[in-house]
C-alpha cells in the first residue's frame, strides 16, 4: 500500500518528525515500510550517496528532491510559436520574480499556440538553470542537470516540467498543469513535495490498508491527535434549491437476500455531475498511491477508498432508471447469489460466467455487478453520465476471496473486501464519496441514504486485568496505563471498580489488595480483527504491546520448570550415521522430494505415487519413492566434475496409501563411482572403484554403528527375477529384494539378526545405460533405516590380550562354488576362542590349483587369554581346522 | 710369520683407506676379514705351527683381527655418516608440489547449519522434535488457527496431494514445521492431561511451497522452529530467549530489534531483525540498505493453538519462532542463488 505523506498530513500533524522517523515507527509497529520514494521532499544524507555520512541506512529509498530555489510554481501567460520549429512553442512565463521566455514541446498546451494572451494563466512546474531532474526523454530514470543550450536558435536554460522529470510518474508527453490556486513563485517542494511510504499490509491489519488507518496508527504511536475526515460537511455549491432534488429513499430501495454474505448495503445519489478530470492535486495523490486517474467521479470513489478503506461503486443512475422501463418506476437493488451459469459482462469488457458461490448486485432486470469485485459494463459511468448512484456495502470476506480467486480478478476493491471491511465503513465511505463528487463535479447530493443493515456485527468486548498483561507480556502496567494505550487506538475502555466486580464474582469478601480491577475493552467500529474470550485477550494484548513499543518490553529468561527430557533417539542416531558416512569419505547431498515417475522409472517402476494436485512443473509432480534415484540424479549431474564421486543421502521416501497420509519410511542411499584413489601428480591410473570398495565401506559403516553378526548373501539372478513376479514377499522385504537395478552377479543383501537391512552392489549395466554415468562401474547401496535402527548394537569392548599371539598363514584349495564366508565361519567355529582373528589375504585361481578351484589364504591369530600359547597347541588347533574344512567343503591344504 | 701378519695388517688398513661406500666396504670385509682372507688363512694354518710358535702367532693374529675389526667398525660408521650426509644434501623436495588428495566426505551445508542451530538450542534446553512431511490441512493450517479460505493462507502457497475428495481437509505438503507444534503439544499433554508438562522443543525439517524454482524462491527448504510452552512464559521471555539465541548464533555483540508482525498461530507476533553482519548496519546490498537482516519470525503461541494442543490458554502460555537455515547461510556466505542447496553440485558442496 503506497501512502503519500501529504495525504497522511490531512489527518495528523507530523511536524517535527522526519520521513525516516515516521517510517521507523510504522515499521516497528508492524506496518513495515518496504521503500520510501521521495517525490520532491528533501532526502536524508545517505540517499545522496554521501559515503562519509555517519547516518545509518534504514530504508530502501528512491526518488528525487526538488531544489527549493530552482523548481517553483510559475504561470504561462502566453503560448507563442517558435520561429524555426513547428512542433515547439515559446512560453511567456512568470515565475513570481520575472517573466521569462521558455521553450517547450509539450503537446498538451500546443493548441493554445498563437491564441494571444491567455485569459486565465496556466500554472505549471518550472525548473530553472542548474536544477536537477530526471531526463524526460531517457529510458528509465536518469538524473540530469539543466544547462544552458541553444535549441533551434533559441536560448534555453529552463523548462516547464512533465511528471517524469519530477519523478511523479513515467508520464513525459505533456507538462504538468497545476490547479488554478497554485501560488506562483512558491517553491514546488513546499507546494507539493511529497514522500511515498510503501507499506506491507499484514493480513490482520486490513483496517490499515488506507490513509486514515495509517494516520490512526501514527497517532497512537506518537500520542498525537487524529483529525477525522469531515464527512458530514455539506457540499459548498448548491446549484438548485433542495426541493427539486427528492430524497433518495423515494427513488431507490434495497433488498438483501442473504445478510451473511451482505451484512449492509448503502446507496447515495448525486445529480447533475459534470464529468471532467479531477483537480491536479487529487490526480497526483492517486498516482502516487498507484492508481490511474480516470475522471472526477471514478477518482472520487477511488480517493475515498484509499482514504477510508471502503471500496465504493458508482452506477449511472439513468441507465438503471432505463432498465426499470419507466422513468417513474422506483429502482430496486437486489443482492443475491448468482445462478450457476448466469452471465455478466464486467466493465473490462469480459463476459463472465458465474457460479452460485458468487454474489451479485442486481436490479429487477438482472445483474449489475459482481459484488465487491467488479462492476458491470452496462451501468458503468461514462462521459455522458449525469446522475450517479453510489454504492458502499459490506461483504463476506471469505466469499469475496473465493470469488476473486475463481475469476482471477484481483482489484483494489477485492483486495480490501477479501480481507474484511467493517460494515460501519459503508456509510462513512458513501458520504465521503458523495462529498468529493460534489466538490469536484459541481453535482448536487440528494438528501438521505438508502441504508439496509440487516446484520450488525457485535462490538467485540474483552475483559482483561493488569495480571493478564503481566502474565503474558511480562510488563507491569497499571489499569490506567493500559486504558491510555488502548484509547489511543480508539478502543472504548472502562475500569470496573473492584467492589462492584467483587460483589458480582464472589460472595465471600476477599482482601482488597489481592483484587484485580478488570478492564472492559470494546473494539472500535472499524475493526473486525478483535475476537472474544482468550482470543480477544491475545488480540488486545498485542495492541497494548505494539503501542507500548516492543523495544520497551524487557528481556528476561524463562523461570518455568524444564520439561521432561525425552530427547530424540531417531534424530541422534541419524546424525551419528551421517558422521560415520562422512568419515568414510561420502559427501552428503539433499535432494528434491518432488520428482517425476519417468525419472524414477530409470531404476524402478512404481505403480503408485503420492501425486501433487497442483505441481509447479511436470518434473516435480510426485513425491519420490526411491532415495537411490535422488542420489543417482546427483551422481549424473556431477559425473564430469570429478574423477571420484561418493554421495549419500538420508531422508524420507513416500509410500502412498489409499487417499490417506502416506507412509514416510526413512532411507539411506549411497552411490559411488570413479577411481579408487584420487589422481595426483605421481599417482596415475588408479583402478576403478568396484564392489569390494563399497563392501569395505559398508563393513566399516555397520561396525561404526556397532552392529555385529552381519550376513552378506548374493542376490542371484533368480531372486531378482522372482522379485519381479508376484512372489508374496512382505512389503518391506520386497523393497530391498526388488533391487532389480543391480548387476545380478555383483549384488548382495545384508541381513542382521535375520532382518534384511540393505541391498547393495554394482548398478545393472542396462540401468546404467539410462543415465549419463561414465565408464566406471557405479556402486550403490540402499538401507532401510527403520529396520536398521531397530537392531540392538553391541557395545562390549574386548580386552586387549596380555599374552603374545601366534600368527600363522594357511592356504586351502576349494571348489569355486564355496563361499569365502563359509570358510571363514568354519575356521572361526572350529578354532573357537583360541582363534582371535581370521584374515583373508589372498585369493588365487590358476594352473597351480586347477580349473574350477580356487586357493584362499588366511592369516590366523592364535591366542590364549590366560597364558602364552605354545607352537604345539597352535598346531593342534590348525590341524583340527584343516580337518574340518576337508570334511565340510572338501578343502585341501595347499603346501 | 709375524712379518706376514704385519704385512696383512698394513695392506688391509691401506685398502680400507680407499673404501668410501657400502659396496666397497662389503668387498673389503670379504677380502680382509672373510673366510678366505689372508688373516683367516693364518688362523687356519695355526695348527701347522710348532707348539712354541703357536701362542705368539695366535696372539698376534688375534690382535690384527681386533685391529681390523675396529677399523672396519669405524669405517662403517664413517661410510654411513657420509652416506647420510650425502642423502641429506641430495634429497630435496619441491615443497611447492601439491599435496596428495584424500577422498574425504562432507556434510551438506544445510545439515551443517541445522547442527549449529540445534546445538545452540540444545544448550538452551530445546530438544529436537521431528514429524512427518506430508500432512493434512487440519494439522498444517486449521489447528494452527488458519481457518479454510483465511487470507493468511495467501502467505503460504501450498502444494496439495491428489487424494480424492476430502472436503476441507485435503492432504498437502507441509508449508512449515509448525504442525509439529500440535503433534508435540498433544504428545506432551498426553503424559499428564490434567497438568501437562512444560515443553521446550526445536522442530527442524523440510517444508514445501508452491513456488517456482528461481534464484530467490524454492519449492523445498529447511526450517527450524523453537517452541516453549509452560506456566508464566511471557513476551519478555520470548525477547530474552531470542536475543540470547541471536548472541550465540551471530556473536555476543549482535544487535537485535523486534518488529510487530503477524502469524496466524502466534499473538502477539514479532519479527526479530539482527543488525546486518555484512555492513555492520550502515546499509549494503545484503540488507537492502536497511541495516537489518530479517532472521526469524516469532510470537506468543496463539490461545487457539494452545487449546488445540491440549494446553489451557488461561493457565499456560508459550512462544514459538521459526527460521530458515538456508537463508542464514545465504546471508553469511553471500550466496545469491538458493537453488545451490538442492542442486548438489560438488563445486558448491566442496566449499563447505
Interface residues (C-beta under 8 A of the other chain):
Chain A: X27 X28 X29 X30 X32 X46 X56 X57 X58 X59 X60 X61 X202 X203 X204 X205 X206 X397 X398 X401 X402 X418 X419 X420 X470 X471 X472 X473 X474 X475 X534 X535 X537 X538 X539 X541 X542 X545 X546 X550 X551 X553 X554 X555 X556 X557 X558 X559 X560 X561 X562 X563 X564 X565 X566 X567 X568 X570 X571 X572 X575 X578 X581 X582 X583 X584 X585 X586 X587 X588 X589 X590 X591 X592 X593 X594 X610 X611 X612 X613 X614 X615 X616 X617 X620 X623 X634 X637 X638 X641 X642 X644 X645 X646 X647 X648 X651 X652 X654 X659 X660 X661 X662 X664 X677 X678 X680 X681 X682 X683
Chain B: X97 X98 X100 X101 X102 X103 X104 X105 X106 X107 X108 X110 X111 X115 X125 X127 X128 X129 X130 X132 X133 X134 X135 X136 X149 X150 X151 X152 X154 X155 X159 X160 X161 X162 X163 X164 X166 X170 X171 X173 X188 X191 X197 X198 X199 X200 X206 X208 X210 X211 X212 X213 X219 X220 X228 X230 X231 X232 X233 X234 X235 X236 X237 X239 X240 X241 X243 X244 X257 X258 X259 X260 X261 X262 X264 X267 X268 X269 X270 X281 X282 X283 X284 X287 X288 X289 X290 X291 X292 X300 X302 X303 X304 X307 X313 X314 X317 X341 X342 X343 X344 X345 X346 X347 X349 X350
